[in-house]
Amino acid sequence: MLTVHTAPLVLPVGAAPIARGAVAVESDRIVALGPYDEVVAAHPAARVRTWPGVITPGLRQWHGRWLLTRCYHPDPREADALGDQPLRGEEFERLAAGMDATRWAGSVRRGLQQMLRYGTTHLAGRFPDPAVRTAVARSGLTEVSVVGAPGILLGEPDLDPFMEGRDLPGSVHGPITVGSRADLAVFDVPDEDALNESGAGPCVATVLGGRLVYRRR
């Protein structure tokens, strides 16, 4: 199925923003990019998804390994006891000491789901732990090289890739281009400046290899 994603602004990165832009996706590939009227005219039978804000390339998380193996991501059923935020440091160490494989695997899966909620489509690094590696592979997130990673991190990693990337060009894996894999993120902000200021919190949708894998309710 061919799908057209349209928003008030498309930010391809490395090219000029496209007002009332659209990205056409077929299978796992981007097949067209440009003004909405032109893209729809070229693909009249496509299903159209209309989003608020901006469409950008998917984001790259530099610290996926740390976030999946040095944090515990609570199950919603644990919220009363553990809250709803990742547990780190001493809290994590106490939990990890008595954690069985099933509970550990659940944390990893929830961590990956949380990354999708922040528009993440690429994880830098490799995952030597077999359970983590399998979960990453099943998620569809793409593993990429750590070459080009930012310098020393001040503080602990964050689920929001903008905390490390600092701006949109520094937070995406690559630009939106025709022929590339359809990894996209949608943010409910008016423009790039607002996105740089807000970070990835206003993410309303993540498209991974052409599949809508996260949509804010």
N, C-alpha and C positions, 0 to 999 in steps of 0.2 A: 504494500500500500504506500502511496505517495502522500506525504503530509506537508502542508505549508504552515510554518510557525510565523506569526506576524505580531508586531508590537509597535508602539509609537516610535521607538528608536532601536536600531540594530547597531551594535558596536563590534565591528569585525576584528578590531585591533590590527594596527599596521596599515589601515585604510580609513578613509573618511567615514564618519557615522552616516547611517542611512535613515532619514526621517520616514516614518510610516513604512518601515522596511519589512522584509520577509526572508525566511530561509526555507527552501524546499528540501525535504529529506525523502529519500527512497531507500528502503532497506536500512543499511547502517551508514549510508553515504549522503553528503550534501550534494545536491544536483543543481541548485540554483541559489543565487543570492542577489538581492537588489530591492528596488521599490516594490511595494506590495502589488500594485496594479500590473506591473510588468511580469512579476513572478506568477501571479494567478492567471494572467492571460496565456502564459506559456504552458501552464499546467491546469487547465480548467476542471479536470476531474478530481483534483487533489482534495483531500480533507483539510479543512482550515482550522487551526487552533489559534485563537486570539488571546494575547497575554497583555497585562499592564506593564508599564515601565520599559525596561530595556532587555534585549537579548544579547548575550555575550558568549564567547567560547566558554567551555567548561573550565573549572579552576584546577590548579595543581596544589596538592598538599605535600609539603616538604617533609612533614614529620609523621607520616602515617604509621611507621613502625612503632614509634614511641607512643602514639595515641592509642594503638591497639594492644600493646604489650606492657605498657607502664601506667595504664589507666584502667579503672573498672567502670563500665557503663551500666548503671543500674537498670534492672527490669522495672517497668512501671508499677508492678505489684510490690516492689521494694521501696517505693517512693516515701512512704511514711517513715521508714527506718533509715533510708540512705539518701533521700532527696532525689532530684532528677538531673543532677549535674555529674560529669565524670569525677570519680574519686582518684586522687593522686597521692604521691608522697607516702606518709606514714599510714594514712587511711587505706590506701591501696595495698601496702605491704601487709597490713594486718589481715585484710580479706584474702590476699593471694596465698598466704600461708596455709589456709585450710580449704582452698577452692578446688573442687573436683573438675574433671575435664568438661563435663556438661555445662556447668556454670560458666567456666572460662570461655567455651565456644559461644555461649549466649552473649557474653559481654562483647566479644569480637564482632559478632553479627550486628549487634546494636550500635557499636562504634562505627561500622561501615554505613549503616543506615543514617546515623547522625551526619556523617560526611556528605552524603547525598543531599541532606537538608541544607547544606551550605554551598551547593553548586559544584561540589568536587567531582571530577571525572578521572583524575590522574593522581597516582601516588608515587612519589619518588622513593627509590630504594628497593631493596629486596627483603623477603620475609623468610628467614631460615626455619622458623617453627612450622612444621607441616600443617597443623590445624589452622594457623593464621593464613598460611599460603593458600590453602584450599578455600577458605572463606573469601579471601580477596579474589581468587579466580572465579568463584561462583557469583560474586557481586557484579562482575563485568567491568569494574574499575581497571584502568590500564596502569601497569607498572612502568615507570620511566626512570631514566638515569638520574643520579644525584649530581651529575656534572652541572655546574652553574648555580649550585645552591648558594643562598645568602651566607654571610659570615656568621660569627658567633651569635647565637640567640640569647638575648637578655630576658631571663625569665623562662617559663615553661611553654611548650608548644600549645597552640590553640586550635580548635576545630575550624575556626575561620581562617582561610588561607590569606586573607588580606592582612592579618596580623604579622605575617612574615613577608608577603609580597609587596605590601605597602600601597600599591596602586593596581589598576586593572592590568596594564602590560606586565607588571611583575608577578601577577597572581594567576595568569592563564598559562596553559601548557603551549598553546600555539594559536594562531589566528583562525577565524572562520574563512575557509576557502572552498571553492567548488572542487569536489573530488576527495576531500578529507573526510575522516570519520565524523559522524554527526554526534558530537559531544557538545552540548549547549547548556547554558544556565540562563534563567530569567529572574530578574530582580525588579521589585516594585519600587523603583526610584525614577526620577524624571530624566537624569542624565549621568554622564560619567563622573562629574565632580561629586554629585550626591552619592554615587556608589562608592567612590574612594573614601568619602567621609563616613559612610554608614558601615562599610564592610559587607560581608556576605549574609548578614542577618536577615535582610529583606528578600531572600531567595523564595520564589513562589513555585519554581519548577526546575527540574534537572532532567536532561535528555542524555541518555547514555547509549551510544551506538544506535541512535535512531529510536530508542525505546524511552517512553516517559516513565522514569523510575521514581520520581518524587514529584508530588503536587501538593501544595499547601491547601488544606481544607478550608 
